């Protein structure tokens, strides 16, 4: 009887461990490079962004602001650590009630990479047209698991994101590491957009 109970307990622990691992990692997502790759002369630094200013507690509500946007100065990328109360969010004109529609390119090296986004509040990220990250609702500056991507060749990849922040502080950050390597923040040189 004890052997049977140990077996059941062991199976339960394995299932819990597998579930926890699945909750911590999404992917791998196989990305498709932009085709044709943009020439260097057509690229501007950072990510293009359009802002709306209004209430959103969920990404679906933030999406509802899409028709009421105005362009803002480009973002350096996903490189904005936790702000202080009253500090303007990203490149927006406000410190609260900001919705950002982000679009551009990210440069990845060939191989498998792990990504860890942090946001405050909601964030949805699409790479090569695939939803690779979503952290909905209001929350402090925190990650929500790891995203694994496979990059078939070094080059530029399309990125789109929807971000919102309601009140107080904000962040929009991305760390990256090669599979089994060391974590590092992404740098602005990884981000670009094509001017309209």
N, C-alpha and C positions, 0 to 999 in steps of 0.2 A: 504493500500500500504506500509506504514512504517513497519507494522508487518511482511509482506512478505519479505521486504528488510532486516529486522533484522534476519529473519529465514535463508535467503540465506547467509548473512554475518556470522552467527553462524556456519552454515554447512561448509563454506569455512575455517573458523578458526579451526574447528575440524579436517578437512582433512589435513590442514597444520601441525597441532600438531601431528597427527598420522604419517604423512610422516617424520617429524623431529625425532620423537621417533624411527621410523624404521631405519632411517639413522644413529642413534647414537648407536644402539644395534643390534648385530647379534646373532642368536641362539634362544633358547638354543640348543647346540650341545650335544648329549648324547655320552659320550666317552666309549670305550671298553678297559678294562685293558689288558696289555700284558699277554698272556697265553701260557705257564706257567710264573708266576712271576719269575724274575731272583733271584738267591740267592745272598746274600750280598757279598760273596767272589768273584763273577764274575764281580762286578761293580767297575768302576773307576769314580772318581769325574769329574763333568763337562760334556760338550757336545763335541762329536767328530766334527772336522771341517776340511774341505779341502778348499784350497784357489786357486783362479785364479786371475791373475793381468791383467786387461784390461778394455777397455771402455764399459760401460753399462749405458744407460739412462732409460731403462725399464727392468722389470723382464724377459720378453721374450729374450732380448739381454743378460742378465745375465745368463739365462739358457743355451744359446749357448756356454758358457765357460766350461760346465760340463766335457768335455773330456780332459781339459787342466789344471788339478788341481794337487796340491801337499798337503799332510797332514800338518796341523799346530798344535801347542800345543792346548790342549783342551780349550774350552771356560769355564769360570766359570758358564755360563748360560746366560740368557737374563738380564744381570746386568751391562751393560756398559752405563754410562751416557754420556752426551755430551762431546766430546773431544775438544782439542784445535787444532788450525791450526799447522800442522807439526807433531802432535802426531800420533804414529802408531795406526792403527785401530784394535780393538779387540786384537787377538794374531797374527795378520798378520805381514809380513815383510815390509809393506808400509803404508804410511799415505793417499794415494790416489789410485783410480782405483782398488778397492778391491771387489772381488765377493766371497762370503762365502756360502758353501754348508754344512749345519749343520744337525747333526743327533744324536739322543740319547733317553733319557727317562726323564720324569718329574714325580715327586711324588705328587699326589693330595690326599687330604682327602675327604672322602665321603661327598656328598652334592652338592649344587648349588653354583657356584663361578662366579664372574665377573672378566674378564681379560682386561687390557688396555695395549697394546703394543705401544711402541714409537720407531720410527726408523728414520734414516737419512743415506741413502736415502730409496730405496725400500725394502720391506719385504713381504714374503709370509710364512705363518705358517700352518703346518698340524699337527693335534692332532688325534691320532688313525685313521690315513688315511683320515681324513676329513679336508678340507680347512676351517679354522676357522678365518683367518685374511689375508688380502691383502691390502697393501698400496703401490701402484705402482708409478713410476716416481721419479724425483728428488724433494726433499723437505727438509725443515729444520727439526730438531729434534722435532717431534710432534706426538700425537696420532691420530688415525682415528676411533673413536667410541669405544664402549665396546663390548666384546665378552662374551656371557653367556654360561657356560658349566655345564652339569650335570654329576657328577661322581658317578657311581653306588656303588663303594666300594673303600676304601682307598687302594692305591697301586701305581705301576709304569705304566705309559702310554707313548706310543711311540710319539716322536716329530721329525718332520723334518722341516727345514726352508731353504729358499733361501733369501740371503741378499746381497745388493750391496751398495757401496758408491762410488761416482765419485770423488769429490774434497772437499777440505777444512776440515770441521768437520764431525764427525759421532756419532751416538748413536744407541744402541740396548738394549732396556729396557722393563721390564714387571712389572706392578703393579697388585696386586690381592686383592680381598676382598670376604668374604662370602656374600651371598645375604643379603643386608641390613646392612652389617658391615662396618668396617673402611678400607680404602685403606692402603696397605703396599707394599713395594718392595719385589719381590721374593728374596730368599736367596740362596746361592750356594748349600746348602744341598738338595734342591729340584731337582737338576740336576745330571744325571749320564749317563754313556755309558758303553757298554760291549766292552772290548778290543778284537781286532781281533786276 
